[in-house]
Amino acid sequence: MATVVSGQQSKQPPFVLRPRFLVPFAIAVVVLLGAAVYGMVRPHNHVQLSGPGATGKLHWSNGVFTSKAELKAWLHVHGKSYSAFAKAHPAAVRMLPAETAKP
């Protein structure tokens, strides 16, 4: 609000955008827009990661089991039975690959 002193109004300098404030802001906006555009148009031939068990391997307790026999042996060493494990974790058992007949 302007104050009147002896009949004169005080003049306030006009608001001016100075380059020292505008340039860093503009750089930040350009970087963010560039990241957004790259995210939308990046090549889609990158590697798709699959979830655990999708490759026929069961990742369980810092171990990777590729057969029922490996899991049974690990459970036996840890004092557990395979049948109890299969009842408690049916989804984990389904992740193991099917046993193949050996010639």
Secondary structure, DSSP 8 states (H G I E B T S, - for coil): ---EETTEE---------HHHHHHHHHHHHHHHHHHHHHHHS-S-S-----TTTTS-EEETTEEE-SHHHHHHHHHHTT--HHHHHHH-HHHHHHS-------
